[in-house]
Amino acid sequence: MASLETALRSRITAVEDRLGAACRRAGRSRAEVTLVAVTKTTTIEIASLLPDCGILDLGESRPQELWRKAAALPKSIRWHLVGHLQRNKIERTLPLVHLIHSVDSLRLLQALDQESVSSGAGVPLLLEVNASQETSKHGFAPNELPNLADQLRALRKVRLNGLMTMAAFEDDPERCRPTLALLRGLRERLQAALGPTQRLEHLSMGMSNDFEVAVEEGATLVRIGSALFEGLPSA
């Protein structure tokens, strides 16, 4: 386990160095960007090392895996759901999560609001936008967002905190920049439509292959998996 922790700490340092450099290029403070370690491919044993390495924000794609790891790992961890959430898994998932990144339909949004009213827990969430417009991906179409303002103002309990997207994988991360810039522009337009009563503070965008460009384009949350865990024991 000691050798695994050494390897993990080395990878965290490398990612942190890249994050810090990207923030400096963008004229931003490193404190403006949260590193979410996406643990979907790694074991509970490796994930358990992250808090001692200074990472308390962990992400999972599947609700069932989030349930399993949340039961086994310290309560100090802030869990992020970054993958698709089915409505029949809402009730069990809501008490465990710090932030849901992947609200990909109005129907899901309304179901989350209803459950939040019933339970009394106002969960924060992000709308997932299919900014790359790939048919294989979930999310709202970019042109749908400006028309959602009235429905968003009608929410009773959930708190809309921003937007999320996943750019198409590119060998050259610079080719992801238009998608990431599009999400930033969509956030600005939706914020203007909603007015000052709702603050869309977060942009969740950027993964292992493109997080530096995402930081330059305004990401406040980056979701890093393979840069931290590839080659380590997998789940």
BAFI-3210 file (N, C-alpha, C; in Angstrom, 3 decimals, decimal comma, padded with zeros to 6 digits):
// residues 235
n [1|2|3|4|5|6|7|8|9|10|11|12|13|14|15|16|17|18|19|20|21|22|23|24|25|26|27|28|29|30|31|32|33|34|35|36|37|38|39|40|41|42|43|44|45|46|47|48|49|50|51|52|53|54|55|56|57|58|59|60|61|62|63|64|65|66|67|68|69|70|71|72|73|74|75|76|77|78|79|80|81|82|83|84|85|86|87|88|89|90|91|92|93|94|95|96|97|98|99|100|101|102|103|104|105|106|107|108|109|110|111|112|113|114|115|116|117|118|119|120|121|122|123|124|125|126|127|128|129|130|131|132|133|134|135|136|137|138|139|140|141|142|143|144|145|146|147|148|149|150|151|152|153|154|155|156|157|158|159|160|161|162|163|164|165|166|167|168|169|170|171|172|173|174|175|176|177|178|179|180|181|182|183|184|185|186|187|188|189|190|191|192|193|194|195|196|197|198|199|200|201|202|203|204|205|206|207|208|209|210|211|212|213|214|215|216|217|218|219|220|221|222|223|224|225|226|227|228|229|230|231|232|233|234|235]
n.u [000,825|002,040|003,723|001,817|000,586|002,716|003,035|000,544|000,612|002,651|001,460|-000,662|000,791|001,923|-000,389|-001,334|000,750|000,371|-002,216|-001,763|-000,050|-001,750|-003,692|-002,109|-001,476|-003,978|-004,447|-005,642|-006,531|-005,300|-007,042|-009,534|-010,316|-011,602|-010,349|-011,716|-011,470|-012,011|-013,161|-014,032|-012,769|-011,051|-009,976|-011,597|-009,651|-007,530|-008,867|-009,335|-006,967|-006,888|-007,961|-005,875|-003,990|-004,805|-007,055|-010,401|-012,644|-014,440|-015,425|-018,027|-019,372|-021,503|-024,438|-024,762|-022,151|-021,182|-022,757|-021,676|-018,956|-019,209|-020,259|-018,084|-015,948|-014,410|-016,602|-015,990|-015,503|-016,413|-018,843|-019,298|-021,618|-021,095|-022,049|-024,786|-027,987|-030,576|-034,105|-035,222|-033,217|-032,822|-033,732|-032,102|-029,630|-029,463|-029,019|-026,313|-024,676|-022,562|-022,633|-024,438|-023,472|-024,672|-027,310|-029,470|-031,859|-035,081|-037,095|-035,727|-034,645|-036,958|-037,893|-035,852|-036,212|-038,741|-038,226|-036,423|-038,048|-039,744|-037,965|-036,716|-034,159|-032,028|-030,472|-027,485|-026,937|-025,830|-026,531|-026,249|-024,762|-024,796|-022,469|-020,655|-022,241|-022,527|-023,953|-023,836|-023,847|-025,289|-027,475|-028,569|-029,346|-027,348|-028,907|-031,226|-030,965|-031,372|-034,136|-034,998|-035,286|-037,673|-038,680|-036,571|-036,603|-038,858|-038,214|-038,328|-036,784|-034,248|-030,920|-029,670|-026,478|-024,803|-023,202|-022,348|-020,115|-018,795|-016,150|-015,487|-013,214|-009,891|-006,726|-005,139|-005,507|-006,157|-008,059|-010,352|-011,071|-013,079|-015,534|-015,450|-015,303|-017,777|-019,511|-018,927|-019,897|-022,616|-023,304|-023,059|-025,109|-027,385|-027,259|-027,741|-030,376|-031,678|-031,225|-030,168|-030,991|-030,397|-027,358|-025,022|-022,416|-020,610|-018,612|-018,316|-015,989|-013,550|-011,263|-008,893|-007,502|-007,892|-007,945|-006,357|-006,791|-009,483|-009,401|-008,217|-010,352|-012,201|-013,124|-014,404|-014,520|-012,751|-012,631|-010,907|-009,571|-008,059|-005,458|-004,710|-005,114|-004,609|-003,125|-002,773|-004,068|-007,250|-010,826]
n.v [-001,214|001,198|001,744|002,165|004,466|006,231|006,315|007,387|009,883|011,064|011,319|013,039|015,331|015,915|016,497|018,673|020,495|021,013|022,078|024,385|025,809|026,262|027,886|030,137|031,004|031,823|033,903|033,376|032,405|029,481|028,517|028,905|026,730|023,520|020,329|017,389|014,135|011,471|008,449|006,153|004,026|002,906|001,220|000,773|000,732|002,271|004,668|005,340|006,411|008,996|011,189|011,584|012,505|014,985|015,346|015,712|015,834|013,693|011,853|009,992|007,981|006,186|005,760|003,482|002,668|004,893|004,796|002,458|003,085|005,361|004,277|002,959|004,694|007,624|009,968|012,563|012,995|014,664|013,912|013,685|013,323|012,431|011,199|009,742|009,954|007,960|008,281|006,556|006,181|008,422|008,985|007,481|008,464|011,269|011,991|011,520|013,052|015,807|017,449|017,335|016,817|016,232|016,718|016,040|016,448|018,051|016,632|015,004|017,028|018,173|015,982|015,702|018,090|017,666|015,466|016,702|018,591|016,846|015,526|017,572|018,368|020,502|020,001|020,924|021,461|020,882|021,695|019,436|019,888|019,116|020,134|019,521|018,309|015,581|012,522|010,378|011,287|012,432|015,143|018,629|020,297|022,927|025,082|024,871|025,914|028,822|028,922|027,770|029,323|030,146|027,704|027,078|029,150|028,421|026,353|024,779|023,787|022,560|023,683|025,456|025,566|025,932|024,869|021,901|020,118|017,769|017,651|016,501|013,780|014,598|014,311|016,560|018,898|021,561|021,583|021,154|023,542|025,320|024,048|024,187|026,933|027,579|026,567|028,287|030,700|030,035|029,763|032,436|033,637|032,303|033,041|035,785|035,678|034,571|036,357|038,175|036,701|034,012|032,319|031,284|029,818|027,814|026,061|022,998|021,348|019,803|017,221|014,520|014,747|017,351|019,309|021,517|023,402|023,773|025,050|027,447|028,441|028,984|026,997|025,837|023,477|020,567|017,319|014,626|011,584|009,335|010,477|010,382|007,721|005,753|002,685|001,961|-000,405|-001,582|-001,202]
n.w [000,000|000,676|-001,501|-003,474|-002,502|-002,723|-005,517|-006,208|-004,932|-006,406|-008,916|-008,310|-007,644|-010,152|-011,665|-010,188|-010,626|-013,345|-013,276|-011,728|-013,432|-015,624|-014,410|-013,824|-016,417|-017,203|-015,531|-013,091|-009,726|-008,131|-006,245|-007,300|-008,737|-008,474|-007,986|-008,935|-008,205|-010,190|-009,441|-010,671|-011,993|-010,228|-007,189|-003,957|-001,993|-003,063|-003,521|-000,882|-000,063|-000,917|000,718|002,657|000,963|000,436|-001,147|-001,211|-002,743|-004,582|-007,465|-009,066|-011,728|-011,840|-009,981|-008,266|-007,732|-006,465|-004,142|-002,995|-002,529|-000,957|001,365|002,371|002,680|004,292|005,974|005,527|002,880|-000,102|-002,241|-005,743|-008,274|-011,495|-013,706|-015,622|-014,113|-013,136|-012,631|-010,764|-008,956|-007,531|-004,866|-003,120|-003,760|-003,351|-000,520|-000,260|-001,873|-002,695|-004,896|-007,919|-011,135|-013,542|-014,616|-017,012|-018,352|-018,542|-017,327|-015,444|-013,861|-012,741|-011,300|-009,407|-008,038|-006,929|-005,211|-003,514|-002,280|-000,913|000,807|002,091|001,609|-000,001|-002,738|-004,491|-008,003|-011,414|-014,810|-017,425|-020,531|-023,901|-025,421|-027,403|-029,178|-029,801|-030,788|-029,084|-026,510|-023,406|-022,392|-022,413|-025,457|-026,839|-027,844|-026,409|-023,850|-023,365|-023,383|-021,072|-018,862|-017,516|-016,443|-014,769|-012,920|-011,600|-009,918|-006,735|-004,565|-005,228|-006,050|-008,626|-009,821|-011,980|-015,067|-016,928|-019,117|-021,536|-023,570|-026,933|-027,320|-028,061|-029,631|-029,745|-027,395|-027,809|-029,750|-028,407|-027,369|-028,609|-027,885|-025,079|-024,679|-025,709|-023,726|-021,620|-022,687|-022,921|-020,239|-019,440|-020,942|-019,964|-017,294|-017,526|-018,424|-016,224|-014,171|-011,169|-008,944|-009,012|-008,980|-011,191|-010,607|-011,291|-013,670|-014,850|-016,420|-018,486|-018,532|-018,089|-020,531|-021,431|-019,452|-018,868|-020,904|-020,383|-017,875|-018,653|-020,057|-018,133|-016,343|-013,240|-011,936|-012,420|-013,815|-013,058|-013,960|-015,394|-015,484|-012,887|-012,027|-013,969|-014,780|-012,146|-009,677|-010,719|-010,414]
ca.u [000,000|002,914|004,182|000,678|000,410|003,799|002,700|-000,606|001,060|003,431|000,524|-001,369|001,722|002,041|-001,628|-001,358|001,685|-000,279|-003,321|-001,206|000,465|-002,904|-004,269|-001,246|-001,656|-005,298|-004,557|-006,596|-005,996|-005,502|-008,181|-010,777|-010,580|-011,651|-009,990|-012,573|-010,827|-013,065|-012,640|-014,855|-011,977|-010,083|-010,503|-011,865|-008,382|-006,791|-009,668|-009,209|-005,722|-007,001|-008,055|-004,566|-003,228|-005,357|-008,180|-011,650|-013,715|-014,363|-016,534|-018,414|-020,295|-022,664|-024,938|-024,533|-020,751|-021,085|-023,312|-020,757|-017,751|-019,571|-020,455|-016,811|-014,926|-014,716|-017,726|-015,466|-015,415|-017,498|-019,106|-019,849|-022,123|-020,721|-022,655|-026,237|-028,785|-031,944|-035,018|-035,478|-032,065|-032,704|-033,963|-030,948|-028,420|-029,445|-028,390|-024,886|-023,891|-022,242|-023,018|-024,767|-022,993|-025,146|-028,761|-029,433|-033,178|-036,034|-037,817|-034,886|-034,556|-038,207|-037,943|-034,932|-036,845|-039,826|-037,638|-035,825|-039,155|-040,227|-036,963|-036,244|-032,738|-031,851|-029,202|-027,005|-026,766|-025,426|-027,167|-025,312|-025,000|-024,083|-021,896|-019,977|-023,340|-022,306|-025,185|-023,623|-023,771|-026,488|-027,420|-029,375|-028,743|-027,006|-029,969|-032,336|-030,740|-032,025|-035,579|-035,287|-035,242|-038,910|-038,735|-035,547|-037,067|-039,964|-037,721|-038,684|-035,838|-032,893|-030,173|-028,905|-025,205|-023,985|-023,305|-021,298|-020,026|-017,652|-015,731|-015,071|-011,800|-008,993|-005,298|-004,681|-006,542|-006,568|-009,256|-011,492|-011,328|-014,373|-016,609|-015,350|-015,672|-019,218|-020,191|-018,780|-020,835|-023,970|-023,502|-023,270|-026,434|-028,408|-027,206|-028,428|-031,808|-032,204|-031,106|-029,248|-031,484|-029,731|-025,953|-024,456|-020,999|-019,719|-018,451|-017,644|-015,514|-012,142|-010,873|-007,442|-006,870|-008,112|-008,300|-005,623|-007,547|-010,723|-009,089|-008,024|-011,666|-013,051|-013,612|-014,262|-014,412|-012,194|-012,915|-009,681|-009,527|-006,925|-004,177|-004,402|-005,285|-004,292|-002,004|-002,917|-005,088|-008,555|-012,000]
ca.v [000,000|002,365|002,048|002,729|005,845|007,017|006,517|008,281|011,232|011,574|011,716|014,231|016,450|016,247|017,164|019,980|021,370|021,425|022,967|025,662|026,511|026,716|029,023|031,302|031,487|032,457|034,973|032,941|031,764|028,031|028,254|029,029|025,486|022,322|019,061|016,257|012,871|010,550|007,170|005,061|002,893|002,464|000,435|001,465|000,858|003,423|005,860|005,661|007,142|010,362|012,230|011,866|013,209|016,323|015,407|015,313|015,845|012,465|011,739|008,695|008,043|005,332|005,915|002,305|002,670|005,974|004,263|001,463|003,725|006,272|003,474|002,416|005,727|008,606|010,876|013,882|013,091|015,349|013,094|014,331|012,411|013,040|010,417|009,758|009,582|007,540|008,831|005,600|006,173|009,749|009,015|006,942|009,205|012,651|012,249|011,208|013,848|017,225|018,150|016,523|017,537|015,616|016,809|016,078|016,618|018,774|015,627|014,666|018,222|018,305|014,875|016,057|019,149|017,053|014,687|017,641|019,135|015,784|015,182|018,780|018,588|021,266|019,581|021,741|020,688|021,516|021,170|018,884|020,402|018,391|021,241|018,975|017,852|014,196|011,744|009,383|011,925|012,982|016,565|019,602|020,916|024,323|026,046|024,705|026,561|030,116|028,755|027,091|030,255|030,138|026,460|027,129|030,059|027,770|025,320|025,096|023,391|022,328|024,905|025,387|026,256|026,117|023,983|020,887|019,482|016,897|017,869|015,309|013,472|015,034|014,172|017,923|019,504|022,861|021,405|021,151|024,895|025,897|023,456|024,700|028,344|027,623|026,389|029,538|031,662|029,621|030,112|033,877|033,948|031,808|033,890|037,031|035,410|034,267|037,507|038,053|035,872|032,707|032,538|030,114|030,041|026,727|025,413|021,699|020,961|019,457|015,930|014,317|015,129|018,741|020,148|022,778|024,308|024,079|026,060|028,703|028,893|029,356|025,887|025,909|022,085|019,677|015,932|013,947|010,168|008,539|011,090|010,000|006,305|004,793|001,815|001,476|-001,444|-001,092|-001,804]
ca.w [000,000|000,719|-002,860|-004,201|-002,054|-003,319|-006,928|-006,289|-004,587|-007,535|-009,968|-007,836|-007,779|-011,574|-012,063|-009,522|-011,335|-014,594|-012,918|-011,314|-014,614|-016,401|-013,694|-014,013|-017,789|-017,309|-014,549|-012,075|-008,534|-008,074|-005,366|-008,060|-009,478|-007,639|-008,604|-008,580|-008,601|-010,625|-008,948|-011,207|-012,472|-009,231|-006,067|-002,702|-001,268|-003,586|-003,236|000,545|000,150|-001,418|001,747|003,237|-000,064|000,315|-002,087|-000,569|-003,745|-005,381|-008,392|-009,610|-012,859|-011,607|-008,614|-007,417|-007,295|-005,474|-002,883|-002,436|-002,019|000,134|002,576|002,849|002,828|005,345|005,760|005,157|001,430|-000,812|-003,421|-006,933|-009,301|-012,784|-014,777|-015,775|-012,942|-013,424|-011,630|-009,678|-008,043|-006,926|-003,420|-002,393|-004,111|-002,871|000,783|-000,280|-002,819|-002,495|-006,124|-009,093|-012,322|-014,784|-014,821|-018,470|-018,944|-017,705|-016,539|-014,297|-013,022|-011,986|-010,346|-008,332|-007,261|-006,154|-004,127|-002,570|-001,489|-000,025|001,822|002,760|001,302|-001,237|-003,337|-005,603|-009,230|-012,664|-016,013|-018,403|-021,877|-024,957|-026,188|-028,578|-030,036|-030,215|-030,579|-028,027|-025,198|-022,788|-022,076|-023,136|-026,631|-026,519|-028,148|-025,464|-022,558|-023,135|-023,238|-019,813|-017,731|-016,739|-015,666|-013,730|-011,873|-010,884|-009,011|-005,363|-003,523|-005,715|-006,329|-009,866|-009,574|-013,167|-016,219|-017,142|-020,423|-021,847|-024,958|-027,666|-027,086|-029,136|-029,331|-029,500|-026,557|-028,325|-030,574|-027,489|-026,872|-028,997|-027,086|-023,720|-024,738|-025,922|-022,445|-020,860|-023,250|-022,567|-018,830|-019,352|-021,481|-019,046|-016,102|-017,855|-018,513|-014,892|-013,296|-010,017|-007,838|-009,118|-009,351|-011,864|-010,334|-011,671|-014,972|-014,713|-017,747|-018,476|-017,983|-018,118|-021,795|-021,850|-018,306|-018,862|-021,762|-019,672|-016,863|-019,376|-020,522|-017,014|-015,519|-011,782|-011,510|-013,436|-013,432|-013,470|-013,650|-015,868|-015,147|-011,502|-011,682|-015,033|-014,447|-010,772|-009,619|-011,132|-009,772]
c.u [000,859|003,384|003,059|000,465|001,494|003,497|001,552|-000,199|001,861|002,513|-000,262|-000,484|001,841|000,796|-001,704|-000,411|001,059|-001,449|-002,807|-000,704|-000,684|-003,570|-003,428|-001,397|-002,960|-005,467|-005,541|-005,852|-006,252|-006,719|-009,514|-011,196|-010,527|-011,303|-010,905|-011,906|-011,919|-012,570|-013,317|-014,043|-011,071|-010,777|-010,817|-010,563|-007,580|-007,557|-009,523|-007,936|-005,865|-007,142|-006,714|-003,643|-003,799|-006,524|-009,428|-012,830|-013,528|-015,608|-016,766|-019,421|-021,581|-023,146|-024,634|-023,105|-020,513|-021,622|-022,291|-019,537|-018,070|-019,769|-019,130|-015,779|-015,348|-015,846|-017,268|-015,392|-016,651|-017,721|-019,794|-020,357|-021,905|-021,308|-024,167|-026,938|-030,188|-032,856|-035,288|-034,310|-031,904|-032,751|-032,746|-029,692|-028,356|-028,768|-026,865|-024,041|-023,720|-022,725|-023,329|-024,394|-023,853|-026,665|-028,994|-030,793|-034,066|-036,804|-037,027|-034,794|-035,803|-038,366|-037,016|-035,542|-037,952|-039,279|-037,011|-036,885|-039,616|-039,265|-036,492|-034,801|-032,602|-030,510|-028,772|-026,741|-026,317|-026,227|-026,086|-025,713|-024,166|-023,487|-021,144|-020,964|-023,066|-023,538|-025,051|-023,709|-025,135|-026,358|-028,371|-028,621|-028,438|-028,143|-031,194|-032,198|-031,450|-033,527|-035,983|-035,471|-036,507|-039,016|-037,723|-035,953|-038,171|-039,502|-037,955|-037,553|-034,414|-032,244|-029,342|-027,649|-024,344|-024,211|-022,128|-021,299|-018,798|-017,317|-015,417|-013,582|-010,980|-007,555|-004,675|-005,746|-006,992|-007,843|-010,514|-011,921|-012,670|-015,545|-016,624|-015,719|-017,180|-019,956|-020,096|-019,760|-022,280|-024,286|-023,798|-024,660|-027,537|-028,422|-027,934|-029,938|-032,426|-032,180|-030,302|-029,732|-030,903|-028,325|-025,366|-022,932|-020,081|-019,782|-017,653|-017,262|-014,016|-011,897|-009,385|-006,790|-006,990|-008,312|-007,550|-006,321|-008,839|-010,495|-008,900|-009,342|-012,660|-013,584|-013,397|-014,155|-013,828|-012,280|-011,785|-009,708|-008,237|-005,579|-003,755|-004,284|-004,874|-003,021|-001,985|-003,981|-006,489|-009,667|-012,532]
c.v [001,264|002,745|002,632|004,188|006,740|007,323|007,511|009,714|011,859|012,067|012,968|015,464|016,884|016,978|018,557|020,965|021,896|022,367|024,356|026,476|027,053|027,919|030,278|031,868|032,265|033,630|034,661|032,386|030,268|027,691|028,344|027,724|024,304|021,100|017,974|014,994|011,857|009,124|005,955|003,845|002,307|001,793|001,325|001,701|002,064|004,708|006,285|006,430|008,631|011,413|012,582|012,573|014,593|016,463|014,846|015,304|014,665|012,352|010,311|008,888|007,277|005,475|004,720|002,261|003,782|005,496|003,353|002,138|004,680|005,526|003,049|003,484|006,790|009,559|012,276|014,080|013,790|014,615|013,900|013,237|013,069|012,283|010,440|009,243|009,208|007,991|007,854|005,483|007,502|009,680|008,540|007,784|010,569|012,847|012,108|012,225|015,290|018,043|017,120|017,337|017,269|015,596|017,076|016,207|017,399|017,806|015,225|015,839|018,368|017,190|015,145|017,135|018,576|016,255|015,602|018,292|018,099|015,510|016,380|019,116|019,306|020,974|020,559|020,878|021,573|020,898|020,663|019,338|019,584|019,418|020,769|018,417|016,480|013,371|010,745|009,973|012,426|014,504|017,407|020,070|022,377|025,301|025,905|025,608|027,902|030,007|028,109|028,038|030,192|028,885|026,485|028,061|029,420|026,679|025,739|024,855|023,164|023,664|024,701|026,230|026,432|025,053|023,014|020,451|018,595|017,125|016,530|015,060|013,885|014,777|015,531|018,641|020,883|022,750|021,308|022,571|025,475|025,340|024,038|026,182|028,509|027,482|027,651|030,591|031,332|029,951|031,605|034,267|033,499|032,634|035,206|036,835|035,189|035,474|037,201|037,137|034,460|032,920|031,257|030,193|028,999|026,367|024,138|021,243|020,740|018,139|015,741|014,824|016,621|019,711|021,473|023,822|024,720|025,149|027,422|029,296|029,114|028,229|026,179|024,516|021,297|018,247|015,048|012,494|009,522|009,156|010,744|008,487|005,314|003,995|001,326|000,387|-000,893|-001,853|-002,956]
c.w [000,000|-000,668|-003,705|-003,801|-002,644|-004,784|-007,080|-005,968|-005,725|-008,654|-009,573|-007,988|-009,234|-012,071|-011,450|-010,204|-012,626|-014,330|-012,540|-012,490|-015,460|-015,737|-013,880|-015,417|-017,942|-016,343|-013,447|-010,865|-008,607|-007,224|-006,093|-008,728|-008,507|-008,465|-008,057|-009,105|-008,920|-010,418|-009,573|-011,642|-011,398|-008,042|-004,865|-001,947|-001,752|-003,324|-001,778|000,862|-000,167|-000,323|002,379|002,253|-000,341|-000,637|-001,411|-001,534|-004,682|-006,242|-008,838|-010,734|-012,599|-010,169|-007,720|-006,902|-006,280|-004,129|-002,195|-001,812|-000,876|001,446|003,192|003,200|003,830|004,971|005,370|003,647|000,875|-002,137|-004,515|-007,862|-010,650|-013,970|-014,698|-014,519|-013,402|-012,290|-010,486|-008,700|-007,309|-005,401|-002,642|-002,621|-003,435|-001,519|000,779|-001,034|-002,377|-003,686|-007,205|-010,329|-013,548|-014,927|-016,306|-019,140|-017,989|-016,811|-015,296|-013,334|-012,149|-010,965|-009,158|-007,435|-006,375|-004,973|-003,077|-001,696|-000,470|001,125|002,628|002,493|-000,034|-001,874|-004,439|-006,831|-010,378|-013,802|-016,958|-019,801|-022,857|-025,914|-027,423|-029,590|-030,647|-029,872|-029,444|-026,628|-024,739|-022,705|-022,894|-024,380|-026,306|-026,775|-027,251|-024,243|-022,389|-022,909|-021,916|-018,636|-016,884|-015,874|-014,526|-012,593|-011,025|-009,926|-007,562|-004,375|-004,043|-006,080|-007,597|-009,713|-010,813|-014,209|-016,255|-018,593|-020,488|-023,320|-025,618|-027,408|-028,307|-028,698|-029,037|-028,681|-027,020|-029,164|-029,723|-027,103|-027,327|-028,194|-025,683|-023,659|-024,943|-024,597|-021,604|-021,378|-022,921|-021,116|-018,695|-019,850|-020,529|-017,771|-016,353|-017,903|-017,138|-013,964|-012,052|-008,899|-007,863|-009,653|-009,914|-011,757|-010,951|-013,157|-014,732|-016,108|-017,672|-017,782|-018,235|-019,407|-022,100|-020,683|-018,287|-019,732|-021,072|-018,607|-017,525|-019,846|-019,380|-016,161|-014,041|-011,167|-012,666|-012,923|-013,956|-013,018|-014,086|-015,523|-013,720|-011,321|-012,758|-014,665|-013,021|-010,737|-009,888|-010,437|-010,610]
res [m|a|s|l|e|t|a|l|r|s|r|i|t|a|v|e|d|r|l|g|a|a|c|r|r|a|g|r|s|r|a|e|v|t|l|v|a|v|t|k|t|t|t|i|e|i|a|s|l|l|p|d|c|g|i|l|d|l|g|e|s|r|p|q|e|l|w|r|k|a|a|a|l|p|k|s|i|r|w|h|l|v|g|h|l|q|r|n|k|i|e|r|t|l|p|l|v|h|l|i|h|s|v|d|s|l|r|l|l|q|a|l|d|q|e|s|v|s|s|g|a|g|v|p|l|l|l|e|v|n|a|s|q|e|t|s|k|h|g|f|a|p|n|e|l|p|n|l|a|d|q|l|r|a|l|r|k|v|r|l|n|g|l|m|t|m|a|a|f|e|d|d|p|e|r|c|r|p|t|l|a|l|l|r|g|l|r|e|r|l|q|a|a|l|g|p|t|q|r|l|e|h|l|s|m|g|m|s|n|d|f|e|v|a|v|e|e|g|a|t|l|v|r|i|g|s|a|l|f|e|g|l|p|s|a]
***
